[in-house]
């Protein structure tokens, strides 16, 4: 009985090792699997992963409209005070007073790309963008206002 | 046809004409020393580059590709950097032993080069106890490693050296048994005779399954003996920074690094000699024309091809398997490899006595 277990152990060990070697051997012989990007050379054709998180952006459509309601959910969700939402009061079409975003201040130098703000946003107004060339000579340039000047909230978003 | 034997014979004839035998012998010694040193330097460059390229391909990367075409000068540039760096000796280290250790490790590697047959009749020293010599000298390398670990006066270095000591002492047994299987089959300890015995077929094919088992055991044991992953707990960079060579820098570090790769080359060369027929071409039974074509490939190419195949195998191990713990390492040796190799040796002995091998 002991001998049987022993041989079974050896067989299993060898089999699992060979399985691992088969996988790495496959990668060794298949150069098309190589995922390295030759970054400075292929800057124009660089392909980044879909889930790459480089910075927070606020997408605007062609009419310079965004989806941010100024609810400050992102500011509350942010663990290290990266986002500051400055709100203003606006009158909408029916003459009702309504809160709206004046400036969504985003401080890239504090951001850890944790994605919590994007998750917290109820209207999907912000998302992560795959930009990583963030080097600047002046630190103040890292403080960004995400909503473009003159932009307003898209119709139908509460 | 190109052969290294022709070059050595011509050189010796020319030297004997020009000088008297004693001076000719001295000149030959100098030539051999220069050749082995340059072989070391070349092997260091080639093997480190090979390791990095193999690692890169296995990990779906490109590896070094900036210095020279395809990065082939990368290791030369690295060596230049290491040469220019300061060889620092720690203040509390044992200065004499600390500076001696890299040279001990290198010297052991160099001594091992002597009985290896690189090509047909191209061998530095065809000693009649070649295999015994190899197993005796290869155990000396642990002294250099222990020396480095102790003299560094650093707890990581000492831990690494102690682990290395336990590891080498244990794995030498199964490596020795694996080598013994071939000695039993050949009936000789001399490298040239072991190679000659494989003229009609390599031992790996002639010796049935027991020799294949011995070959696998040999590869596992020498991977451990050269402190390579998955048995690299002597270095274990995530636990011990760099193990026994933590405190070394500059050229002294480079010597340790070089010795590691030279040792890989040597154990693979011995493995190729014992199991894969050394410089013997690949022959298939009665296929006369096939055998004839195989004979046209120079014996040095055969030897190097086999050796580099084994080196690639060991590199493949390194980049596939995770590192073992100390207890797992010793369990593997004492509970699995040693009993199996003892039983295997018995089996091979029966085969050799009954003449069941081809």
Interface residues (C-beta under 8 A of the other chain):
Chain A: X9 X10 X17 X20 X21 X23 X24 X25 X27 X28 X31 X33 X34 X35 X36 X38
Chain B: X54 X57 X58 X59 X60 X61 X62 X316 X317 X319 X320 X321 X336 X340
